[in-house]
Amino acid sequence: MTVEGVPGAKDVMRKLIEFSAASILRDSTAVRLRDLARVIGPHFQILGVDADLDPSLWPTDPFEIDVRSFGRSPSAMLRSVSQWSAKSAAAFHAALDSFDDPGPDVVLGRYGLPPIVRTRMASRVLDSHAFDEGNQKHIELLESFRSSVLSILSSGDGHCFNGRVCPYSQVDSGGSYLIQAADIAAGIASHLFGAGGLVRVVHEFEYVSYNGARISLSEAEEQQRRN
């Protein structure tokens, strides 16, 4: 209808694209990690279990992000949000993994997680990552999210995660064999996905992140069955 010039169709299409971009942003690893930090941080531990039922009691964060941070053109916005979401998965998936699998030495308490879990999550957030150059705005947003998560994890109990923060960086892929190797791995994964679906990728690679979360072979089989 947009192509045919139906009145109002262009506005509807724009809203649909913006809705899709907002959905991708909400499901990104960065946003999920920040939301998780809000409910496991020291502030939550002080409030008690009732805070889990009332989001208004969650610690606030001055840094917010929406799709308008990624441009005004709907198509460019959708593309930029998708690219940034992929970068955020690379930067923050290890922190989510350390929460999902805190290790055999961690004993979960009745009223919440022990501080060591937050410390390990913060140490993963402090890690540096390099990305193919081309969008400095994306790097700045990742840095803002990292500062936000560290601030939330340390709020409320006087503890501060003051480890050495190594800035995220952009690298010219033509001059970095590491970036080139990552491109080759991505090409292989894309070929395997086209030939045998998600199951084939998970079977061949040691670690596969799907929609921002690590996925096992059985989970990949179930996902592929649903699709």
Secondary structure, DSSP 8 states (H G I E B T S, - for coil): -TTTT-TTHHHHHHHHHHHHHHHHHHTSHHHHHHHHHHHHSHHHHHH-GGGGG-GGGS---S----GGGG-SSHHHHHHHHHHHHHHHHHHHHHHHHHHHS--TT---BTTB--HHHHHHHHHHHT---EEESS-HHHHHHHHHHHHHHHHHHHTTSS----------EEE-GGG-HHHHHHHHHHHHHHHHHHHHHHHHHHHH-S--EETTEE--HHHHHHHHHH-
